[in-house]
C-alpha cells in the first residue's frame, strides 16, 4: 500500500491510467505492479483524491520512479485535506493520521511513500463502497 503525493491532475475518471514520476521515501522504492495506491494531490488544493491500483513501475534515470496507476474511485466530497493533517503534523504519537501527515509533509516535495495497514485503513474510509 502506497501514497503518491503529486501535482493535481484535473478531469480524471475511473479506469483511466495516470503516470506519476516522483522520488520514493518511507519504503516507496518497494512499490510494484498490483499494489494498492492512493493519490494525494499537492499544490493549492492539497487533498486525498483517488484510490488506485499500480499497473506498472519503472526506474527513472534521476532517482525517481515512474508509477502508472489505474484509477478505481474518487474520494468522497470533503475527504481528507491538508487542513485535517496540519494539526498533527509534528505529533509523535504513532497515530495513523499523524504518521500519514509526517510521511506526506516531512519532505517538502512530492513523493511515493509506503503505508502501514493502519494508514491504508484510514484512507480507505474516504472512498465509496
C-alpha positions in Angstrom: 0.0 0.0 0.0 1.4 3.3 -1.1 0.5 7.0 -1.2 1.6 9.0 -4.3 1.8 12.7 -3.5 1.8 14.5 -6.8 0.5 17.6 -8.6 -3.2 17.9 -9.2 -4.3 16.2 -12.4 -7.7 17.6 -13.4 -10.6 15.8 -15.2 -9.8 12.2 -14.3 -12.2 9.3 -14.5 -12.3 5.7 -13.1 -10.4 3.1 -15.0 -8.1 5.9 -16.5 -4.4 5.3 -16.2 -2.2 8.1 -14.8 1.6 8.2 -14.7 3.3 9.6 -11.7 7.1 10.3 -11.6 8.3 11.1 -8.1 11.1 10.2 -5.6 10.5 7.2 -3.3 10.6 7.8 0.5 9.5 5.7 3.5 9.7 2.4 1.7 8.3 3.8 -1.6 11.0 2.1 -3.6 9.4 -1.3 -2.9 6.2 -0.4 -5.0 5.2 -3.0 -7.5 2.5 -3.7 -10.1 -0.6 -4.9 -8.4 -0.1 -2.8 -5.2 -2.9 -0.6 -3.8 -2.2 3.1 -4.0 -3.8 6.4 -3.1 -3.2 9.7 -4.9 -2.8 12.7 -2.8 -2.9 16.0 -4.8 -0.4 18.7 -3.8 -0.4 22.3 -4.8 -3.2 24.7 -4.0 -5.8 22.0 -3.4 -4.0 19.6 -1.1 -6.2 16.6 -0.6 -6.8 12.9 -0.8 -8.0 12.4 -4.4 -8.1 8.8 -5.8 -7.9 5.1 -4.8 -5.9 3.2 -7.4 -4.1 0.1 -8.4 -0.5 0.2 -9.6 -0.3 -1.2 -13.1 3.4 -0.6 -13.9 6.6 0.6 -12.2 9.8 1.6 -13.9 13.0 3.3 -12.6 13.9 6.7 -13.8 17.4 8.0 -14.6 17.3 10.6 -11.9 16.4 8.5 -8.8 12.7 8.8 -9.2 10.3 6.0 -10.0 7.7 6.1 -12.8 4.5 4.7 -11.5 1.4 4.1 -13.6 -1.8 3.6 -11.7 -5.3 2.6 -12.8 -7.8 4.8 -11.0 -10.5 2.9 -9.2 -12.6 5.5 -7.3 -12.6 9.2 -6.5 -12.6 10.2 -2.8 -15.8 11.3 -1.2 -16.5 15.1 -1.1 -14.7 16.8 1.7 -12.3 13.9 2.1 -9.0 14.2 4.0 -7.3 17.6 3.3 -4.2 19.5 4.3 -6.4 21.2 7.0 -7.1 17.8 8.6 -3.4 16.9 8.6 -1.9 20.2 9.7 -2.8 19.9 13.4 -1.0 16.6 13.8 2.0 17.2 11.5 4.5 17.2 14.3 2.8 14.7 16.6 4.9 11.7 17.6 2.0 9.5 18.9 2.1 6.7 16.4 -1.5 7.5 15.3 -2.2 6.6 11.7 -3.3 10.2 10.9 -0.1 11.8 12.4 2.1 9.2 10.7 0.4 9.9 7.3 0.9 13.6 7.9 4.5 13.1 8.7 5.1 11.0 5.5 3.3 13.5 3.3 4.9 16.6 4.7 8.2 15.7 6.3 9.9 16.4 2.9 8.5 19.4 1.1 8.4 17.8 -2.4 6.1 15.2 -3.9 6.9 11.5 -3.4 5.9 7.9 -3.4 5.7 6.6 0.2 4.8 3.2 1.7 1.9 3.0 4.1 1.2 0.8 7.1 -2.0 -1.2 7.2 -3.5 1.3 9.7 -2.7 4.3 7.4 -4.3 2.5 4.4 -7.3 1.6 6.5 -7.7 5.3 7.4 -7.5 6.3 3.8 -10.0 3.6 2.6 -12.8 5.1 4.6 -12.8 8.1 2.3 -13.9 6.1 -0.7 -17.3 4.7 -1.6 -18.1 1.0 -1.4 
